[in-house]
């Protein structure tokens, strides 16, 4: 069971950092237009888009939806690990 928990935590951490890198890439012009930026967009945007629909940008330009998405991702990780512990 410890191996499964380790793998799940690793996968969640990888996705967590993918979101952070994707958000940081938005600060630099044209960085999202290369191969890595497009790959990250394909992997991260499906998760971030529901949050962007419900959380409007503050002052029209400050998008806090990735922060909320990261908190929800952490809650999902801990919830999944808790369910895993209940099953074993």
Beta strands, then each sheet from edge to edge (+ up, - down):
end
